[in-house]
Amino acid sequence: MNTYDVSDSPRFIQLLLKQKQNLQDAQSRKGQRPRGIKSREELILQFRFRLMKQGKANSNINLRSSFIPPAYSPCISPSYDLTKVMIEDLLLETHHRGTYLLLRSITPPDRMTAVMAIVEDENKDVLMLQLYHQEEENERATEDILGEGTVLIVREPYLKLMSDGDHGIRIDHLSDVLHLPMYDERIPSCWRPRFAEHDIPVNAWKTKGNEYFNKSKYHSAIAHYTKALGCSPTMEEAHTLRLNRSLAFIKAKQFDAALSDLESASASLKPTEKALSRKSLALYSLERYRECCEALKVFCLEYPSNLAAQGELTRSVNRLAEQEYGRYRFKQLYMEASKLRPPHLDHSTYVGPVSVRNSGSRGRGLFTTEAVKAGDLLLCEKAFAHAFVDNDKEAADADVTILINAETDSITMGSQAELIRMIVQKLYRNPSLASVITDLHHGSYKPVDVSSVDGIPIVDTFLVERVISLNCFGCPLSSRESYLRAVDDETSQKTKANEEKFHSCGIWPMASYINHCCYSNARRTFIGDMMMVRATRDLAPDTEITFWYQMPVANNYDERQKKFRQWSFMCDCSMCKDDQTTKKSVSAKRKSLRADILKCFQSRKRPDAAEIETLLTTMADTYSRPAFDVPRLSIWDPQLVLAKMYMKHMRPAKAIDSALRALSSLGYVIDGGHLPRNSLTPMVIKQWGLMMDHLIECWMLLSSAYHFVAPDLVIQAEEYARISYKICVGEDETFDETYGKLSQGRT
């Protein structure tokens, strides 16, 4: 939704076809022994030369490509059911189920779309190892993931034929690789450092863990604290070790594990300041704000002189207020989004008068639990994960990846590949969050039904990829910025309506339950990684909330329906049904009339208003159903441009008539706003229609025109403009500022 789908682009189709051919060629060798195997020395030299060459290469090669391989399940067999094999036993394009490899890295690592190194087994046979979806460099150094000398177990290895003709092991599931600390007994003696670990006391392991922690090597620190805990520490030593390990877990963003350690530490002794501080931080990071507030209240009560705890309590109470009452200071959100990169805001999710329910053939949907008015906030949701591309940055394309899936014939351009990595990592670190993602719609994909093996979380990367492909939203830095760009674009105002696409994207789980309808009753907007969903009309209780996945545009029925294929549905809203039953000759006539109107507006001489009105009337006659049932997408925008033209030439009565016609063509039913007026009847929207961005301007134009002929309606028209602004931008705190600036810029 609002992402760059380039599946039909000739430029990228060639990449897809090439990938399909590569996969076909590889599959033709499935089950075969690798041939033309390079020597150990040749493979190492080749890899080191590439590393050296890459270090000298220009790093401004921005557009990267990433290929989703054919989906396969993660290993779900416990260690005792796996049999050790060697590199020489592996067959091409085969998942060696029921087996494992023990490997050691023998080169420095390289990082591209995967973290790579040359590895050896105990027979000194070598090959390339590729670890996908690993932590970013700023989270965990490449050297720490697969540095020279790293020993690891690969569960149920997959030997693939690579694009350069060589072969290697590709690992897509995080749980399919297990890093072994150097003290692990499974490491062969010839690979171990020379020390007798059985003689090392608890404190020595703790000290070593502290050293790793101070070097920001948190995973190594965790491993050494864990080893110390296995060396029969005293109760006090165990308490300290768990406290230390909890902080290392927090630094590694493993908040579930941190809480487990803190609960164990608190069970034996009175909670210390460190324990309470870390517990509240872990709870806050998991967005468990009520529990966080309770923990901080205890913290402040037990340690009243700790001012930092008081500040954290205030922050957590603010998050809880947002979560429970939807109280946001939107100008503050804008300020944060403008400064933070990525714009991941410190705010919580508010779920308003809505709930997830069964929606018949549509699966699940989001429904109102009480009556709501147009403009009401239904949902203000923080992204579960948000991959940001800074379009203001000089090398914005450096964060853009072409993601190609040969199985689904899809090609997207943006940050979807990064989003897969982010979500896989987040679920692997914090398995308590898994259901938030795995419960979302994932089409026909059949995931494994095992959540952990040997105490290790199982995260199915291909399930995550499928969830993202069906539920991810493209998003701007802020919808207000997008709106201002749109209204300042003269082309877009002259009957050209193109929905904006975005490289940044994210997953908002609650919003993902909202089903599509072209004639929608809600709109989504963004500030940073926060999504606001507001009602676009008055809704009764138990009404299903819908917004469009693809913005409805005049004369694009076939294109719209094509976009919906990935979700396996055909839209059956009133507009789509009408388009489907409209004769091709009628559709062609509308298209021709619309083109004629556009020519009139683009004429170098002054457009002929009478001719445009005649063309609009002729176009209106091609519709058989009333606009309040079926919005007339071909009419509303030229009608609005005509209203602006009338206003520019100081014909307020004609401007009002044309603006109201624009609104009625989108399904609005309005009483009391038409001319001539017999009394001071107030203007009331009896039925809200399809909400389009430029309708804010329409209402502001009406407000200006009423100033000359019906002053009592000025305030009401501006109020409807404010509500429309709130819906299209997400808030109305900046309404006066925005329309003050716009009016100044056009005087």
N, C-alpha and C positions, 0 to 999 in steps of 0.2 A: 504494500500500500504506500503510494507516493515514493517508491524507490525506482532506481534506473533499471528497468528490464530491457536489456539490449539483445534479447533472444532472436529478434528479427533483423538485427543489424548485419549487413553483409560483411562488414569489417570483422565482427566477432564470430559470425557463423563459421568462418574458416578455421578459427581456433577450436570450435566445437567439433567440426568434422575431423580435424586432425587428431583431436583427443580420442574420438570414437575409433578412428583407424588404429591409433596406438593401442587402445584397449583390445581391439579385435586381433591385432598382431600378437599381443601378449597372451591372449587367451588361446591362440593357436599352439602355444608352447606349454600350456598348462600340464603339469605333471612330469615335465621333462627335467633332466639334469641340466644345470647351466653349462654352456660350452664357451670355449674361448676365454677361460678364466685367467685373469691377469695375476701375475705373481704378487706376493706380499709387498715386495719392494716397489714394484711398479704402481700398485694401487695407492700406497702411502705417498709416494713421490708425486703422483698425479693430484692427489687431494691437497697436499701441502703447496704445490705450485698454484693450484686454483685459489687457495687461501691467500697466497702472496699476491697474485694477480688481482684478486678482488679488493684487497686492501689499497691498491694503487688506482683502481678504476674510479671513474666519475660516479659519485653516489647520487647524482641528480636524475638517474633513470627512474622515473616516478611510477609509471603504471605497471603494476605487478599482476601476475595471473596466478590463480590457485585452482586446482582441479579436485573436485570431490570424487574419490574412487568409488567403484561399486560397493554398495553397503554390505557390511558383514558384522556379525555379532561380537561383542567383547567376550573374552574368556570368562566363564562362570564356574570353572572347575576349581576346587580347592587344591592347594599345593600337593597334598599327598596323592592326588589322582593324576598328577602330571609326571611324565617320564622324560628324563634328560636326553637331549639329542645334541648332535654336533652340526656345525655348518655344512660339512660334507654330506649330511643326511637330507638336506633340504631340497625340495623340488620347486620349480618355478610356478608362480601364480597359484600357490597352494597355501591354505591355512592349515598348519600342522596341529590339528586338534589333539588334545591330550598330551601335549609335549611342552617342554620349555628349553630355552637356550641360556647358558651362562656365558656372559661376554664381558670383555674389558676394553675400554677406549684406549687407543694407542696413538692418537693424534690430537692436537688441539681441536676444539669444536668450531663449526661454522654455523651461522644463523642466517637463514633466508625465510622461506615460508615454513621451514622446519628447522630444528636443531640437528645438526649432522656431525658425524665423526666416523672414522674408520675404527672398527672394533675387531677383536680377535677372540677365538675360543681357546680352550686348553690345548688344542692341537696346533695352535698358532695359525690356523686358517683365518682369513680376514674377509671382510666385506663392509659395505656402507650401511650405517644405521641412521634412519630418519625418524626423529621424534616430532610429531605434529601437536599443535595446540598447547605448546608449553608457555610458561610465564613469560611476560615481556622482560626485556633487559633491565628496565627500571624496577622490576619486581624481584627478579632473580637473575643473576649474571649467567650468561651462557656457559661460562667456565664452571659454575656451580652445578649446572644441570648435567653437562656431559664433558667435563674437563678430562684431560689426559690422565689415565689411571682409574677412572670411574668404573666400578664393577656393578653390573646389573643383570637381572633376570628378565628375559622376554618370554612372556606366557603365550603359548600357541602362536608362534611366529609365522608371519606371512612374507614369503620371498617373492618380490615383484621384479619384473623387468622394467628398468628405468628408461627414460626417453633417450639417453645417450648410448643405449645398448648394453650397459652394465647391469648388474643385478644387485639388489640390496633389500634390507628389511625395513618395511614401512610400518609405523605404529600410529594408529589413529585414536585408539582408546587409552586414556591415561592409566587406567588400571591394568593394562596389558604389559606394563614395564614396572619393575620393582628395583629401586636403587638400594644397594647393600652398603651399609657402613663398613669401614675397614675391619672392624672387630667381628663381623658376622662370620659364624662358623661355616657357612656355605661357601665362603671364598676359599679357593685352593691355596694351600700353604705357599706355593710359588708366587702368588699374587699379593700375599699379605705383607704389611710392613713388619719389620723384625722387632716385635715386642711381645712380651708374655702377658696378654691381657688378663689372664686369670689371677695375676698378682696385683693388679691395679685396684686401689681402694676406691670407695664411693666418692670421696672428696676430689680425687684426681679426675674422675670422669666428670664431675660437676665443674671443676676448674676448666677442663678442656671444653666443656659445653659453653661456659662463660666466654672463653676466648673466641669461639666461633660466633657467639652472639654479638660480641663487640666488633667483629668483622662483618656484621650483617649477613652472616651465613646461617640463617635461622633454621633451615632444614637439618644441617649438620649439628647445630646446637640441640635441636629436638632429639636427634638420634642419640647424642651423648647423655643428655638428661635421662632419656629412656633406659639406656644401658645402666646408668647409676641406680635407677629405681629397681633394676633387676638384680642388684648386688646386695640385697638384704640391708637397706639403710635403716637407721633408727627412725622412730616416729617423727622426731624433729627434723632429721635430714630429709625424710620423704616429703614433709611439709614444705621445706625450702625448695626442694627439687621440683615439686609440682607448681609452686609459685613461679619459679624461673621458667619452667617449661610452658606455663600458661602465657607468659609474656612473649615467648618465642612463637607460640601458636598464634597469638594476636598479630604479631608482626608479619607472620606468614599468611594472615587472613583466614586462619582456621579457627573460627570463633566457636563452633560446636565443641571442638576438642579442648579449647581453652576453658569453656564453662564446665566441662567434665572434670578437668584438673582442679578447678577452683572449688567445685562442690566437694571433691574428695579432700582437698586441703582444709576446707571449712568444717568438715564433719569431725575432724579430730581436735582442732584447736579453735579458739576464738578468732573470728575473721580479722585480719590485719588491715591496715590502711591500703596496702598494696593489693590484697585480695579483693577488697570491696571496690577499689578503683578499677581493677582489671575486669571484675565481673560486670560492672556497669558499662564499661567500654565494649565488652563483647556483646552484651544485650543490646546496646545502642546500635552497634554495627549490624546486628541481625534484625533491626527495626522492631524489636520487642520493647516498645517504649513504656508501657505500663509497668512491666517487670523492672525495667531500668529505673524508673522513678521510685519504685519501692526499695530497690537496692540502694539508691542514692539517699533516700530518707534515712535508712539505717546508717549509712556512711556518715551523714551529717550529724546524726544523733550521737553516734559513738565517738566521732572525731570532730567536734564543733569548731575547732580552730583551723580546719582545713578549708581555706577559701576556694581552692580549685573545685572541691566537691560541691560547694554552694553554686558555683558557676555552672557546673555540669548539670545540677538539678534544675536550674532555671532553663537551660537549653533543652533538657528532656521534657520538662513540663510544656514548653512551647511546641515540641513535636507532638506531644499527646493531645494538645488543644487542636492542632491542625488535623490530627488523625480522627478525633471524635467530633469536631464541630466545623471543620472546613474553614478555619480562620487563617487566611493568608494575607500577607502584605505584598501585593504583587509587584509594586515598585522595588521592593527589596529583592525579590526574585530576579528582576531584570538586572539590578546592580550586580548581583552575584554571578549571573550568567555572562555578563559582559567582562568580568574579571577572571573567572575560573576557566582554565583549559586543562582537561576537558570540562565542560560546564555541568559538572555533577553537583547538584545543589543539596545542601544540608536541610532537607525538608521531608515531611512524611506524607503518606498516602491518606487521602480522605475518600471514603466510600459513602456516598450520599444515600438518598432514598431509592436504592436499587439493590437487586439480588439476582444471582445466577439461577436460572430455572431451565427446565426442558422446553425446547421450542419445536417440538414435532420433527418434521423432516429436516429441519435446519440444525438439528443437534441441540446444543445448549445456547441460550441467549441471555441477555441482561434485560430485566424488567423493572418497571417502577413499582415501588411499594406504597406510594401515596401519590396524590395529585401534585403535579408540578406546573410551574408557569414557564413561558418562553424566557430563556436567559438564565434559568436556575442552574446551579452547579450540581451535576449528577455525580461527578467523579473528578478528583484531582489526584493523579497517580504518579508516584515516582517510578521511574523505569527499573525493572529488575536488572537490566543491563543496557548500556547505551554506548555505542561505538561512534565516536565523534570525528568528523572531518572538518578541519578549520579552513573554510573557503577563503578566508581573509589572509591566510598564510601564503607566502610567496610560492612555496612548493606544495600546494594543497593536494596535488595528485599523488604525493608521496604516501598518503594515507588511503589512497583509493586502490582497490583490488578488483580485478575481473574474476568473478567466481563462476566456474563452469561445472555444471553437473550433467554428465553425458547420459545418465540414466533417466533424468527427467527432461532432458533437452532444454535446460534453462541456463541463461547467462545473465548475471546481474553485475552492475558496476557500482561500487560504493564500499561500505565497511562491513558487509555481511560476513566476510571471512573472519574479521576481527571479532565480530559479535559471537560467532560460534566459539572461538577460543575463550572469550570472556565468560560465557555461560557454562561451558564445560569445566573451566577452572573453578568457577564459583560453586557449582554443584559438587565437584570433587572435594573441595575444601570444607564444604558445609552441607553434608547430606540431608540435614533436616529441611533444607529448602527444595529438595528434589521434586516433590509433588507439585510445586508451583509451576514448574515447566512441564513435567511429564503428563500432567492432567490436561494440558492444552491440546487442541485439535492437531492431530498428526497424520490425518488421512488414512491410507491403507497400511502404513508402516507398522510392522509387528515387532515391538521391542522385547527384550528378555524380561523375565518376571523375577529376576534376582537383583536385590539391591546392594548386597555386599558379599564378598568372599574373603576369607582369611582376615576379616576385620578391615578390608579395603573397600571403599565405596565403588560401586559399578556405575559408571556414567557412559551411556551409549551415545557416542558422538554423532552417529547418523540419525538417531532420534532427535537430538538437539538441532541438527541441520534441518530436518524435516519440519520441526516445530517453527523454526525461524522462517523458513520459506513460506509458511502458511500464516504466520502471525506477526511478522515484524512490520514496523511502521517506519517509513522514511520521515525525517523531521528536520525543520530548520532550527537555527539557534533560537529564534523566537518568531512566532506567527505574526507578531506586530511588525517586525522588519519585513517579512514576506508580504504582508498586506500593504505596507507603505510603498514597497517596490511595485506592486501590482497597480495601485491607484496612480502612481506617477508615470506609469508606462502608457503613453498615449495609444500605442498599438493595441494593447489589451482592452482599452476602453472603446475602441471602434470595432466592436463585434468580434474580436478574436478572443476566444476563451480557451486557454491552455492551462491544465493543472500543473503546478510546479512539482518537480521531482528533486529528491535530496540524496546526497551521498551518505550523510549521517543517518543512523537507524538505531532502533532499540526494540526491546520487548517490554510491553506494559501488560501484564497478565490479565488484570480485570477487564481492561479495554478490549483485549483479544476475544472476549466472549460476545462482543457486540457484533451482530450480523449485519450484512450489507442490505441497503435498499437505496436505489437512486433517489427516490422521493423520501429522503431521510427525515427523521425527527430530532436529530442531534448532530452536533459538530465537534470535532476534536481540534485542539490548538496546543501549542507548545511554548514553554519557556525553559531553555536548557533541557534537562532530562525529566522535566515535569510535563505531564499531559493533562489538560483540562478538557472535560466533556460537558457541554451544556445543552439543555433542551432548546430546540429551535422553534418549538410551538408549545401550546398548553397540552399537557398529557394527563389522562385519567390514570388512576391506580391500575396496576396489572397490565400496563401497555408495554409491549416490547420496544426497547430502544434500538434504533438503527442509525448507522451513518454510512456514507458511501465509501467503498474501497477504491472506486474509480469515479471521478467526478463526471456527472452526466453533461454531455456537450451536444449541441444541436447536430443532427444528422450523423451520429457516430454509433448507432445501435450495434452494428456488427462488430465494430472495434471494441465496444464495451463488453459484449458477451464473450469475445475472445479472451479478454483479460480475466474473466471469471473462471475460465477452464481449470486453472491451477487449483481452485477451491472446489471444483466439481459441482458447480451449480449454474443455473441460468436464472437471471433476475426476472421476477414476475411482477414487478411493481406496475402501477397503472401506466407509467410512461413507457416502460418496455413492452407491455402488452399492446399499448396503442401503436408503438412503432412497428411491432410485429405484424399487426393487422392492417396497417396503412399500406395502400397500394404503392408499388415502386414509382409509378408515374406521379403520384401525389408527393412522395418524398423528393423526387427529382425537381418537381415544380417549386417546392419550398427552398431547396438548395439554390435553384436558379434565382428566385426572388431575393433570397438573402445576399447572393453575390451582387445582384443589381443594387441593393441598398448600400452595400459596402462601397461600390463604385461611386455612388452618389456622395457618400461621406468623404471619399478620398479625392473627389474632384477639386481641381485647383481653384475653380471659381466657387462662389458661395453655393453650398448645397441647396437644392430645391426642396424645401420642407413639404410643400404640397405633394410633390412627386413621391417623396419618402412615405408620407402618410398613406397615399394611395397604394403603394407597394405593401405596406404593413397591413392595411385592411384586406388586400387581396390574399396575403399570406394567412391572416387570421381565418379567412373563409375556408382554408384547406383543412381546418381542424373540425371534427364532428362532435367531439365531447367538450364540455365546458372546462375552462382553465382551472377552476377550483377542484376538479377531479384529475385532470391531466395537465400539468404545467407545460407551457408552450416555449420550449427552449430556443426556438428559432427567432422568437419575437422580443423577449424581454430586454436584451442588451441593446439592439438598435433603437428600441423604444426609449430607453434611458438616454442614449446618446442624443436622440432627437430632443428630449426634454432639456438636456444641457445646452443644446443649440438655441432653443427658444429662450432659455434664461439668459444666455450670453447676449441676446439681442433684446433683452428687457421686455419679454412677452410672458409675464408671470402666469397668466391664466392658461395659456397654451402649455407652458412648462408643467404646471400642476396636472393638467389633463394627461399629458404624455407620461409623466412620472407615475401617476396612479395606474395608467394602463400597463406600464412596465411591471408594477407590483401585481396587478390582477393577472397578468400573463403567467406569473409564477405561482398562482394559486391563492394569493391573498384575497380575502374578502374584507373590505373596509367600508365602514359606515361613517358618514358625517364629514368627509374630507373633500367631496366633489363640489364644483361650482356649477351654477350659481347656488347660493345658500339662502334659505328662507328664514333661518333662525340661527342662533348661536349653539347649534347642536355640536357636542364634542365629537372628536374623531376617535373611532374605536376600531381596532383590528378584531373582527369577528372570527376570522380564521387566518392563522399564519401559514404562509406558503413555503416554497423551497427557498432556503437561505443561501444567497450568493454574496460574495464580498462587496461588490459594488452597490449593494442595496443600502449600505451605510450612507454612501454619497447620495443615493436617491432620496433618503429621508432628510438629509441635510439640505438638498436642493429644494425639497418641499418646504422646509422650515424657512429658507430664504425667500421663496416665492410667496408664501403665506404672509410674510411681513408686509407685502404690498397690498394684498387683497383680502386677507382674513387673519389679522394679527392675533386673534384669540387661539389660533391653531399652531402658532410658532413653537410654543413650549412643548406641546404634545408631539409634534413631528420630531423635535430634537430628542425627546425622551425615547421615541421608537428608534431613532438613530443610535442612541446610547445603548439600548438593549441589543440592537443588531451588532454593534461594535463589540459588546461583551461576548456575544456568541462567536463572532468571526475572529476575534483577537484573543479571547479568553478571559478578559477582565475589562472593567470600565474606569479604573483608577487613572488611566492615561488618556481618557477620551478628550477632556478639555485641552490638554497639552497637544495631543495629536491634531485635533481639528483647528486649534489656534494656529499651529505651525502650517498646516495645509492651506488654510485660508490666507495666511500671510504670504506664503510662497506663490499664490496664484493671483495676488492683487497687482 
